[in-house]
Amino acid sequence: MVRRWSECGALIKELRLKQKLTQADLATKLDKSASEVSRWEKGERRPKQASLLQLASIFGVPIQVLQQKAGYTPEFDWYASFVEPKEEQEDILPTASDPEKEELRGYLSYLRFRAAVLKAGHSHANQPAP
């Protein structure tokens, strides 16, 4: 079975091994658990944007490389939020930390903007030529 974030996980593992770090070493640098790093490397989860920024700094790679492998692109965010079926519905706000809530607000703002842009583009495409 191919994991959703397997490309991201493979890259994190490759970069970690090049630096001769264990999962526990990397987890300590990120203030995360070794099991969280393991989930990333297995492709079961993807790091949040803040963790990607830390990873980019630790590994000396451009943040954009990690963002793309982790699926943080406008196209993916749009697809995942509006098109892809949800496997499970979960209300995370009650358990989210303040930084996580702020990140969610930022994504929501982006998605609203993206929806408006796409709607405007679709409206112009349906108008007759002058």
RODO-79161 format. One record per residue (C-alpha): residue number from 1; residue in one letter; chain; y, z negated, x negated. Coordinates in steps of 0.2 Angstrom, whole numbers, plus 5000, padded with zeros to 4 digits. Layout:
residues N
(NUM "A" "A" (Y Z X))
...
END
This chain:
residues 130
(1 "M" "A" (5000 5000 5000))
(2 "V" "A" (5017 5005 4993))
(3 "R" "A" (5030 4991 4994))
(4 "R" "A" (5047 4995 5001))
(5 "W" "A" (5056 4990 4985))
(6 "S" "A" (5043 4994 4973))
(7 "E" "A" (5055 5005 4962))
(8 "C" "A" (5067 4991 4961))
(9 "G" "A" (5053 4979 4956))
(10 "A" "A" (5046 4990 4943))
(11 "L" "A" (5063 4992 4935))
(12 "I" "A" (5067 4973 4935))
(13 "K" "A" (5050 4970 4927))
(14 "E" "A" (5052 4984 4914))
(15 "L" "A" (5069 4977 4909))
(16 "R" "A" (5063 4959 4909))
(17 "L" "A" (5049 4963 4898))
(18 "K" "A" (5060 4973 4886))
(19 "Q" "A" (5070 4957 4884))
(20 "K" "A" (5054 4947 4881))
(21 "L" "A" (5058 4936 4896))
(22 "T" "A" (5045 4928 4907))
(23 "Q" "A" (5048 4928 4926))
(24 "A" "A" (5052 4909 4924))
(25 "D" "A" (5065 4913 4910))
(26 "L" "A" (5073 4926 4921))
(27 "A" "A" (5073 4914 4936))
(28 "T" "A" (5081 4901 4926))
(29 "K" "A" (5095 4912 4921))
(30 "L" "A" (5098 4917 4939))
(31 "D" "A" (5096 4900 4946))
(32 "K" "A" (5081 4907 4957))
(33 "S" "A" (5063 4902 4958))
(34 "A" "A" (5050 4911 4948))
(35 "S" "A" (5042 4916 4964))
(36 "E" "A" (5057 4924 4970))
(37 "V" "A" (5057 4935 4954))
(38 "S" "A" (5039 4938 4957))
(39 "R" "A" (5043 4945 4975))
(40 "W" "A" (5056 4956 4968))
(41 "E" "A" (5044 4963 4955))
(42 "K" "A" (5030 4966 4968))
(43 "G" "A" (5042 4975 4979))
(44 "E" "A" (5041 4963 4993))
(45 "R" "A" (5059 4959 4993))
(46 "R" "A" (5075 4966 4985))
(47 "P" "A" (5088 4955 4976))
(48 "K" "A" (5104 4952 4985))
(49 "Q" "A" (5120 4961 4978))
(50 "A" "A" (5125 4945 4969))
(51 "S" "A" (5109 4944 4960))
(52 "L" "A" (5110 4962 4956))
(53 "L" "A" (5126 4959 4947))
(54 "Q" "A" (5119 4945 4937))
(55 "L" "A" (5104 4956 4933))
(56 "A" "A" (5115 4970 4927))
(57 "S" "A" (5124 4958 4916))
(58 "I" "A" (5108 4950 4909))
(59 "F" "A" (5100 4967 4906))
(60 "G" "A" (5116 4977 4900))
(61 "V" "A" (5113 4990 4913))
(62 "P" "A" (5126 4998 4926))
(63 "I" "A" (5125 4989 4942))
(64 "Q" "A" (5124 5006 4951))
(65 "V" "A" (5107 5009 4944))
(66 "L" "A" (5100 4993 4951))
(67 "Q" "A" (5109 4995 4968))
(68 "Q" "A" (5102 5012 4970))
(69 "K" "A" (5084 5006 4966))
(70 "A" "A" (5086 4992 4978))
(71 "G" "A" (5092 5003 4991))
(72 "Y" "A" (5110 4998 4992))
(73 "T" "A" (5118 5014 4997))
(74 "P" "A" (5128 5019 5012))
(75 "E" "A" (5115 5031 5018))
(76 "F" "A" (5101 5017 5017))
(77 "D" "A" (5112 5004 5025))
(78 "W" "A" (5116 5015 5039))
(79 "Y" "A" (5097 5020 5042))
(80 "A" "A" (5091 5003 5040))
(81 "S" "A" (5103 4995 5052))
(82 "F" "A" (5103 5008 5066))
(83 "V" "A" (5088 5020 5065))
(84 "E" "A" (5073 5011 5057))
(85 "P" "A" (5063 5001 5069))
(86 "K" "A" (5064 4982 5067))
(87 "E" "A" (5047 4974 5062))
(88 "E" "A" (5053 4957 5067))
(89 "Q" "A" (5069 4950 5075))
(90 "E" "A" (5076 4935 5066))
(91 "D" "A" (5092 4926 5068))
(92 "I" "A" (5096 4921 5051))
(93 "L" "A" (5114 4914 5054))
(94 "P" "A" (5109 4897 5058))
(95 "T" "A" (5100 4895 5041))
(96 "A" "A" (5111 4906 5031))
(97 "S" "A" (5122 4898 5017))
(98 "D" "A" (5141 4901 5017))
(99 "P" "A" (5140 4915 5004))
(100 "E" "A" (5126 4924 5014))
(101 "K" "A" (5136 4923 5029))
(102 "E" "A" (5151 4931 5020))
(103 "E" "A" (5140 4945 5013))
(104 "L" "A" (5133 4948 5031))
(105 "R" "A" (5151 4949 5037))
(106 "G" "A" (5155 4962 5024))
(107 "Y" "A" (5140 4972 5028))
(108 "L" "A" (5145 4972 5047))
(109 "S" "A" (5162 4977 5043))
(110 "Y" "A" (5156 4991 5032))
(111 "L" "A" (5144 4997 5046))
(112 "R" "A" (5157 4997 5059))
(113 "F" "A" (5168 5007 5048))
(114 "R" "A" (5154 5019 5044))
(115 "A" "A" (5150 5021 5062))
(116 "A" "A" (5168 5025 5066))
(117 "V" "A" (5168 5038 5052))
(118 "L" "A" (5152 5046 5058))
(119 "K" "A" (5158 5046 5076))
(120 "A" "A" (5174 5055 5071))
(121 "G" "A" (5165 5068 5061))
(122 "H" "A" (5153 5071 5076))
(123 "S" "A" (5168 5073 5088))
(124 "H" "A" (5176 5086 5077))
(125 "A" "A" (5160 5096 5075))
(126 "N" "A" (5159 5097 5094))
(127 "Q" "A" (5177 5104 5097))
(128 "P" "A" (5179 5122 5099))
(129 "A" "A" (5188 5132 5085))
(130 "P" "A" (5206 5135 5088))
END
